Amino acid sequence: CFALILSASTLASTQGGADDAGISAWEFDDVSDTRLNETIDEQGKSSRWSDAFEGSGTTGDGAYRLSRGTGGTANVYASLDQDTEGKIAVTYVLRGWMFTGRTAGETLRLGLVDKTHDARPHVLCQFKVERTSADEVTVGVEAFGDGSDNVAETISVGAESDESLTLRIVYDPNAHRYEGHYAVGDRELIRLGGSKTSPDRQANYLRIGATGTLDSTRAERVDFDRVAVQVVESEPE
C-alpha cells in the first residue's frame, strides 16, 4: 500500500484553477517497449524527448517504465514552445514505483529547466523524489539560481507503491514564483508550498532526471502514467 506521512505543518487543498490550453501531453499509449524519445506528444506542440533511458520503455498499457543501471543517460529534456505566455503548470503522474535496491539514494528530478546539460542543468524549479532510507521516499519541491528559494515542507511515502502520485508545479514567469502540489490516488490536489524562482532563469525545457541505480534484476522501477504541460489560470501564492 501507499503510506503517506505529512511533514508539512499546514497543507491546504486546491484544485489548481481551470486549464486554458494544453502545450504538451504524453499519455504513453504507444506500443510496448517504445523508447522515451519515440513516444508521442498528444498535443504535438513540443519537441520529442531528447534521449532515452537505457533498459526503459512503454509497458503497452499506458505507462512508461523507467529502470536504469549505473551510468548511462541521467537526464532527458523536451523543449517547450517558445511562444508560450502566462502561468505554466507541469504535471507528472507516477502510476507506482518499487525502490528495492540494496542501497538507498535513487532520485528523480522532475520539473522545468532553463539550460540543459548531461549532468548539471540550470534548473528553474522541480520536484525531487529521493529514497532516503530502506523504506521511505521523500518528496520536495525546490528552485535554483540567484534569488530563488526552496519550499521547506516535504512529504514522505513508502519505498513501494501501487497507488498513483500526482506532482504538479505551477510557475508564474511574471512574478518569478512557483508552487508545488501533490495528490495521492484520486484525491484532490494538496498545496505543498510555494516560493521564489531566479529572475535570471526561464522555463525552456521539461526535465526527467534519474540518478542512482534502478536495478531491474531486483524489480526496481518507476512507472509514469502521464506527463503534461498547460497554461493555467491558477496563480502561485
Phi, psi and chi 1 to 4 in degrees:
 res  aa     phi    psi   chi1   chi2   chi3   chi4
   1 CYS       -  172.7   66.1      -      -      -
   2 PHE  -101.6  105.6 -162.8  108.3      -      -
   3 ALA   -89.8  121.2      -      -      -      -
   4 LEU  -113.2  122.9  178.4   64.6      -      -
   5 ILE  -120.0  116.7  -52.4  164.3      -      -
   6 LEU   -87.0  125.8  -60.4 -176.8      -      -
   7 SER  -107.7   -4.5   62.3      -      -      -
   8 ALA   -76.9  142.8      -      -      -      -
   9 SER   -71.2  -41.4   57.3      -      -      -
  10 THR  -141.3  122.9  -56.5      -      -      -
  11 LEU  -123.1  122.4  -62.6  175.0      -      -
  12 ALA  -100.6  138.3      -      -      -      -
  13 SER   -73.3  146.9  -64.4      -      -      -
  14 THR  -152.7  150.6  177.7      -      -      -
  15 GLN   -94.7  -12.5  -69.6  -63.3  -37.2      -
  16 GLY    82.5    2.6      -      -      -      -
  17 GLY    83.9  172.5      -      -      -      -
  18 ALA   -84.9  141.8      -      -      -      -
  19 ASP   -82.1  133.2  -67.5  -26.2      -      -
  20 ASP   -87.5  -50.1  -81.6  -10.5      -      -
  21 ALA  -154.1  139.0      -      -      -      -
  22 GLY   -82.9  137.3      -      -      -      -
  23 ILE  -101.7  -50.1  -61.4  172.8      -      -
  24 SER  -148.2  151.8  -67.7      -      -      -
  25 ALA  -156.3  119.4      -      -      -      -
  26 TRP  -105.7  114.6  -72.9  -91.3      -      -
  27 GLU   -98.0  -12.0  -53.9  -71.5   -9.6      -
  28 PHE    60.1   38.9  -56.7  120.1      -      -
  29 ASP   -88.3   12.3  -69.0  -33.3      -      -
  30 ASP   -66.5  166.2  -46.0   79.4      -      -
  31 VAL   -64.2  159.1  -62.8      -      -      -
  32 SER   -56.0  141.2 -178.0      -      -      -
  33 ASP    70.8   20.8  -65.3  -34.5      -      -
  34 THR   -72.6  129.4  -59.7      -      -      -
  35 ARG   -70.0  155.2  -68.8  162.6   57.8   87.1
  36 LEU   -58.0  -41.5 -176.4   60.3      -      -
  37 ASN   -75.7    2.6   57.1  -12.6      -      -
  38 GLU  -114.3    0.2  -62.7  172.6  -14.5      -
  39 THR   -72.5  156.2   56.3      -      -      -
  40 ILE   -94.1  129.6  -63.9  172.4      -      -
  41 ASP   -81.8  111.7  174.2    3.9      -      -
  42 GLU   -63.5  -28.0  -57.5  -69.5  -17.9      -
  43 GLN   -84.1  -26.5  -67.0  -71.4  -23.6      -
  44 GLY    70.6   16.8      -      -      -      -
  45 LYS  -105.5    2.3  -63.5 -178.9 -179.0  178.8
  46 SER  -126.3  158.3 -178.9      -      -      -
  47 SER   -69.2  166.7   64.3      -      -      -
  48 ARG   -69.6  163.8  -70.3 -178.9 -179.3  -91.1
  49 TRP   -61.7  144.0  -67.7   97.5      -      -
  50 SER   -70.3  -25.0   59.9      -      -      -
  51 ASP  -157.5 -174.0 -155.2  -18.4      -      -
  52 ALA  -135.4  149.2      -      -      -      -
  53 PHE   -82.6  135.5  -65.4  100.8      -      -
  54 GLU   -62.1  141.7  -66.4   80.7   -4.8      -
  55 GLY    69.7   18.5      -      -      -      -
  56 SER  -126.7  154.3  -55.1      -      -      -
  57 GLY   179.1  176.2      -      -      -      -
  58 THR   -69.0  154.2   53.6      -      -      -
  59 THR   -94.0  -13.7   59.3      -      -      -
  60 GLY    91.2   -5.2      -      -      -      -
  61 ASP  -127.4   34.2   63.1   -8.8      -      -
  62 GLY    86.9   27.6      -      -      -      -
  63 ALA  -138.5  156.5      -      -      -      -
  64 TYR  -111.7  122.2  171.6   75.8      -      -
  65 ARG  -101.1  117.2  177.6  160.8  -66.1  175.1
  66 LEU   -96.9  124.0  172.4   56.6      -      -
  67 SER  -151.1  107.1  179.4      -      -      -
  68 ARG  -124.5  149.7   69.4 -178.3  -66.5  -87.9
  69 GLY   -94.3 -170.5      -      -      -      -
  70 THR   -69.1  137.5  -57.3      -      -      -
  71 GLY    77.9 -167.0      -      -      -      -
  72 GLY    75.2 -165.3      -      -      -      -
  73 THR   -63.6  131.3  -58.7      -      -      -
  74 ALA  -111.7  -21.8      -      -      -      -
  75 ASN  -141.7  139.2  -69.1  -73.7      -      -
  76 VAL  -129.4  151.5  -63.4      -      -      -
  77 TYR  -135.7  154.4  -53.1   96.3      -      -
  78 ALA  -130.6  128.0      -      -      -      -
  79 SER   -72.4  136.9  177.4      -      -      -
  80 LEU   -86.9  155.3  -67.5  178.3      -      -
  81 ASP   -60.5  120.0 -173.2  -18.3      -      -
  82 GLN   -68.7  -13.3  -64.7  -58.4  -53.6      -
  83 ASP   -89.0    1.5  -66.4  -30.1      -      -
  84 THR   -64.0  130.1  -61.3      -      -      -
  85 GLU  -129.6  149.6  -64.1 -178.0   -0.6      -
  86 GLY   100.1 -173.2      -      -      -      -
  87 LYS   -74.8  136.1  -55.7  173.3 -170.3   70.6
  88 ILE  -111.3  132.6  -61.5  172.0      -      -
  89 ALA  -114.8  127.6      -      -      -      -
  90 VAL  -113.8  127.7 -177.5      -      -      -
  91 THR  -123.4  126.9  -57.1      -      -      -
  92 TYR  -115.7  124.5  -64.2   83.6      -      -
  93 VAL  -110.5  114.2 -178.9      -      -      -
  94 LEU   -94.3  121.2  -53.1 -177.6      -      -
  95 ARG   -72.7  -29.6 -177.1 -179.6  -67.3 -172.8
  96 GLY   169.1  172.0      -      -      -      -
  97 TRP  -157.2  163.8   58.9   50.3      -      -
  98 MET  -139.3  108.1  -69.5 -174.8   67.1      -
  99 PHE  -101.9   94.5  -70.1  133.4      -      -
 100 THR  -126.8   17.9   53.4      -      -      -
 101 GLY   -69.1  168.4      -      -      -      -
 102 ARG   -67.0  -30.2  -62.1 -179.2 -173.6  -83.0
 103 THR  -124.8  131.1  -55.9      -      -      -
 104 ALA   -69.6  165.3      -      -      -      -
 105 GLY   127.4   -7.1      -      -      -      -
 106 GLU   -58.1  134.0  -54.3   95.0  -38.3      -
 107 THR  -140.3  135.1  -55.1      -      -      -
 108 LEU  -109.3  141.8  -59.6  176.3      -      -
 109 ARG  -127.8  118.6  -67.1  175.7  173.9   87.7
 110 LEU  -131.5  117.1  -48.7  169.8      -      -
 111 GLY   170.3 -144.0      -      -      -      -
 112 LEU  -113.7  140.5  -67.2  164.8      -      -
 113 VAL  -129.3  143.3  167.0      -      -      -
 114 ASP   -83.5  -52.0  177.6   44.3      -      -
 115 LYS  -130.3  138.5  -63.5  179.0 -178.2  178.5
 116 THR   -85.1  159.5   65.4      -      -      -
 117 HIS  -164.2  149.4 -170.8  -86.7      -      -
 118 ASP   -59.1  -36.4  -70.1  -14.5      -      -
 119 ALA  -123.2  -35.3      -      -      -      -
 120 ARG  -131.5   77.4  -61.5 -178.4   64.8   84.0
 121 PRO   -72.0  161.9   28.1  -35.8      -      -
 122 HIS   -85.8   97.0  -75.0 -160.2      -      -
 123 VAL   -78.6  137.7  173.0      -      -      -
 124 LEU   -87.1  -65.3  176.1   69.0      -      -
 125 CYS  -154.9  149.8   53.1      -      -      -
 126 GLN  -163.5  161.6   65.4 -176.5    9.9      -
 127 PHE   -88.2  142.7  -85.2   96.4      -      -
 128 LYS  -117.7  120.3 -178.6  179.2  179.9 -178.6
 129 VAL  -116.5  107.4 -179.0      -      -      -
 130 GLU  -130.1  131.1 -179.8 -179.2   14.9      -
 131 ARG   -76.6  112.2 -177.2 -176.7  174.5 -150.1
 132 THR  -102.3  -10.2   48.7      -      -      -
 133 SER  -156.6 -179.6   67.8      -      -      -
 134 ALA   -57.6  -36.0      -      -      -      -
 135 ASP  -119.7   10.4  -58.5  -42.7      -      -
 136 GLU  -135.2  140.2 -174.4  173.5   82.6      -
 137 VAL  -121.6  130.7  170.8      -      -      -
 138 THR  -103.0  134.1  -59.8      -      -      -
 139 VAL  -119.2  124.1 -179.0      -      -      -
 140 GLY  -139.0  173.9      -      -      -      -
 141 VAL  -130.3  138.5   62.6      -      -      -
 142 GLU  -147.0  163.6   57.4 -169.8    8.6      -
 143 ALA  -137.0  158.9      -      -      -      -
 144 PHE  -133.6  162.1  -69.2   85.3      -      -
 145 GLY   103.1  162.8      -      -      -      -
 146 ASP   -58.7  131.0  -67.2  -19.1      -      -
 147 GLY    87.9   -4.2      -      -      -      -
 148 SER   -89.0  167.9   68.2      -      -      -
 149 ASP  -150.7  149.2 -159.9    5.5      -      -
 150 ASN   -89.0  162.9  -65.1  -20.3      -      -
 151 VAL   -90.3  127.6  172.0      -      -      -
 152 ALA   -72.4  -33.5      -      -      -      -
 153 GLU   -70.7  145.0  -68.3   83.3   -3.4      -
 154 THR  -136.9  167.3   62.6      -      -      -
 155 ILE  -122.7  157.9   61.1  170.1      -      -
 156 SER  -122.5  136.8  -64.9      -      -      -
 157 VAL  -130.9  166.9  -61.2      -      -      -
 158 GLY   -70.7  157.7      -      -      -      -
 159 ALA   -74.1  -13.8      -      -      -      -
 160 GLU  -128.3  136.2  -61.2 -177.4   34.7      -
 161 SER  -148.6  138.7  168.3      -      -      -
 162 ASP  -119.4   17.3   56.7    6.4      -      -
 163 GLU  -115.9  141.5 -171.0  170.7   16.0      -
 164 SER   -70.8  153.0   67.2      -      -      -
 165 LEU  -130.9  121.6  175.2   66.4      -      -
 166 THR   -99.0  128.5  -62.0      -      -      -
 167 LEU  -119.8  127.6  -57.6  174.5      -      -
 168 ARG  -136.1  126.4  177.1 -177.9  173.1   99.6
 169 ILE  -111.4  131.7  -74.2 -178.0      -      -
 170 VAL  -111.9  125.7  178.8      -      -      -
 171 TYR  -118.9  129.5  165.2   60.6      -      -
 172 ASP  -108.7  104.2 -174.6  -19.6      -      -
 173 PRO   -69.8  -22.1   25.6  -34.3      -      -
 174 ASN   -77.9  -40.1  -64.3  -44.8      -      -
 175 ALA   -89.9   -9.6      -      -      -      -
 176 HIS    54.7   53.0  -56.8  -62.4      -      -
 177 ARG  -138.0  159.1  -67.5 -169.9   62.7   82.6
 178 TYR  -142.6  160.0   71.4  104.5      -      -
 179 GLU  -144.8  149.9   62.3  179.4   23.7      -
 180 GLY  -112.8  141.4      -      -      -      -
 181 HIS  -130.6  157.0  -54.9   83.6      -      -
 182 TYR  -144.9  160.7   71.9   93.6      -      -
 183 ALA  -149.3  140.7      -      -      -      -
 184 VAL  -103.9  127.8  177.9      -      -      -
 185 GLY    60.2 -134.9      -      -      -      -
 186 ASP   -94.1   12.2  -65.0  -30.3      -      -
 187 ARG   -72.5  165.9  -59.6  178.9 -177.4   91.9
 188 GLU   -69.8  155.4  -67.2 -176.5  -11.0      -
 189 LEU   -64.2  142.2  -75.7  168.6      -      -
 190 ILE  -120.0  135.1  -65.2  174.2      -      -
 191 ARG   -76.4  122.5 -175.0  176.9 -175.7  -88.4
 192 LEU   -84.3  -37.3 -176.2   58.1      -      -
 193 GLY   156.5  171.9      -      -      -      -
 194 GLY  -145.9  159.7      -      -      -      -
 195 SER  -163.3 -161.8 -165.2      -      -      -
 196 LYS   -95.5  148.2  -61.7  177.3  -68.9 -176.3
 197 THR  -107.6  164.2   61.3      -      -      -
 198 SER   -70.7  130.1  170.3      -      -      -
 199 PRO   -68.1  -12.1   23.3  -32.9      -      -
 200 ASP   -89.7   -1.8  -60.2  -34.3      -      -
 201 ARG  -121.2  148.7  -60.9 -168.5  179.1 -170.4
 202 GLN  -125.5  166.7  -60.0  176.3  -13.8      -
 203 ALA   -91.5   86.6      -      -      -      -
 204 ASN  -101.4  -23.4  -67.0  -35.7      -      -
 205 TYR  -144.4  151.1  -58.9   89.7      -      -
 206 LEU   -86.2  153.5  -68.1 -178.2      -      -
 207 ARG  -132.7  138.3  178.9 -168.7 -168.5 -172.0
 208 ILE  -122.2  113.1  -62.2  177.9      -      -
 209 GLY  -116.2  141.4      -      -      -      -
 210 ALA  -140.4  124.7      -      -      -      -
 211 THR  -128.0  158.5   54.5      -      -      -
 212 GLY    83.6  162.6      -      -      -      -
 213 THR   -87.8  127.0  -59.8      -      -      -
 214 LEU  -102.9   95.0  -71.3  171.6      -      -
 215 ASP   -82.5  104.9 -172.4   -6.5      -      -
 216 SER   -64.4  -23.4   60.0      -      -      -
 217 THR   -71.7  -16.4   64.5      -      -      -
 218 ARG  -110.5   21.4  -62.9  178.9   62.7   84.8
 219 ALA    63.7   22.4      -      -      -      -
 220 GLU   -75.2  138.4  -78.0 -155.6  -73.9      -
 221 ARG  -172.0  160.4   46.0   84.8  177.6  170.8
 222 VAL  -129.4  128.5  178.3      -      -      -
 223 ASP  -104.9  121.1  -71.9  -12.8      -      -
 224 PHE   -93.8  124.9  -72.2   79.2      -      -
 225 ASP   -88.7  -32.4 -173.4   78.0      -      -
 226 ARG  -165.2  144.0 -174.1  171.9 -168.3  -99.2
 227 VAL  -131.3  127.8  178.3      -      -      -
 228 ALA  -143.2  149.8      -      -      -      -
 229 VAL  -127.9  133.2 -170.5      -      -      -
 230 GLN  -141.1  154.7  -64.2  155.7  -44.9      -
 231 VAL   -92.0  127.8  177.9      -      -      -
 232 VAL  -127.9  166.8  -62.7      -      -      -
 233 GLU   -85.8  -26.2  -67.7  -72.5  -12.9      -
 234 SER   -61.7  147.8   60.3      -      -      -
 235 GLU  -127.7  130.4 -176.9  171.4   -3.7      -
 236 PRO   -57.2  143.7  -25.3   35.1      -      -
 237 GLU  -102.7      -  -61.0  175.0   -2.6      -
